[in-house]
Amino acid sequence: MRLQLIVVAAALLAAAPAAAEPNTLSFDTLFYSDNDNVLVVSPQVAAHRALDDAGGEASARVAVDIISAASVDVVSQATSGFTEVRKEAALSGSLRIGELLPAVRYRFSDEPDYRSHGFGVTLSRDFAGHDSTLAVSFDVGLDTVGRTGTAFSAWSRHLNTHTGEVGLTQVLGPRTVIRGSYSLTLQDGYMEKPYRYVPLFDAAVLADLDRAGMTVGGDDFDTYRLPERPPEEVPDRRVRHALSLRALRFIPAIGAAQLDYRFYLDSWGVQAHTVDAAIKIPIGRFRLDVEDRLHYQLAADFWARAYTVDSDGVIPTWRTVDRELGTYAQDTAFVRLQRPFGDFLVYAMGGTMITRYDDFLYLDWRLALVSEAGVRWDW
Amino acid sequence: MTAAPRRLLVALLAAIATTAPACATTRPYQREALARREMALEPDGDEAALRQHFLGTREGAIGGGGGEGGGCGCN
């Protein structure tokens, strides 16, 4: 499959007619490390070739995630940690036809216990002398979930994802542009993690602890939990809505200020607000970007810090220890610096991500260091 | 349609209604600031995709930024 993708990518890029500059080759690497014993290195290579002067292009991208994790999620399942490699290849193409810009894309991702195919189309159209752009897109994801060490033919589950998005970009004047979009995502299939088992507790024991002013947590949950530990179980269908707004304004003598807001809710009861503010300041041949992203979300309806067994011994139908389904606040702040060197542009970014979990059994907070560096060659 | 999606739809329509119509066309000679690199809505798609994937695996919400799907690159 990888060889086929490379051949198709090479054919696409080679067959593209000599058109407007620039063609681009880029290399980026992202490093992530946190105090929950997770380390991720993600290099990627991408190439673009312009097909016209107005947004048409052919592109190919290959990315790898190298993950080493002994996080509390992992060790709480009585395993010692793992190292895993995820590989991804993506192709896309677009061509300007009058006011229309149709685009198609394909993505393949492979890791020992997860395979994913993604197909997408976008159609965008300019209006009002290019001051307005309306874009409509549709994406399909066909995923196969497996277990490490077990062949997909022996055990696998499927997850299908359909996403539709409509967006409008509007120039509001010589210095301001905004974009609003709405996306609807429908997911059907297996959304659990096959390695996750959920600890159960006797309600009377938790009540006794509460009276004693204690809360069961990551250090002592094994002491108080019941012997049963059923696998994670969540609904097989999820309907997800997101409304996003982005505003970008040029401020003379400073640079560009950007503000993003996203409101999200889904049929599992998760609601989230995400605000991202950035300022981009040209300083001589350098450009300095300072950005802060705040994400706050409320837990799914069936979320519980500690699931209890009722007096008849019935366990909760839906149960999870997925921290991304709980209530938490997360702040990501980073600084990015770039500088051109002839046809090359070099950048480096560094930042932190701080997460505060309101009611997660295994962990109260997480601190992560994030850095990224890359070079882009335009010719 | 439940109340929350209806509120979303109303908010989207309000956003479109307040921004789309009656905007005077920006002339080419007025686009100097808009043409600057730092004013691009998506300044570098590949760099943004890498960062969006990193953020997407650590946020319980998706949508509005692209880059979702394709395995999580997490545990």
Interface residues (C-beta under 8 A of the other chain):
Chain A: S26 D28 L30 Y32 V38 V40 S42 Q44 A46 R61 A63 D65 I67 A69 S71 D73 V74 F82 R86 E88 R107 S109 D110 E111 Y114 R115 S116 G118 A128 G129 D131 S132 D139 G141 D143 T161 T163 E165 L168 T169 Q170 V171 L172 G173 P174 R175 V177 I178 R179 G180 S181 Y182 S183 T185 K193 Y195 R240 H241 A242 L243 S244 L245 R246 L248 F250 G255 A256 R262 F263 Y264 L265 V270 A272 T274 K280 P282 R287 R293 H295 Q297 E324 L325 G326 Q330 T332 Y347 M353 T355 V370 E372 G374 R376
Chain B: A4 P5 L8 L9 A11 L12 A15 I16 T19 A20 C23 T25 T26 Q30 R31 E32 A33 L34 R36 R37 E38 M39 L41 D44 D46 E47 A49 L50 R51 H53 F54 L55 R58 E59 G60 A61 I62 G63 G64 G65 E68 G69 G70 G71 C72 G73 C74 N75
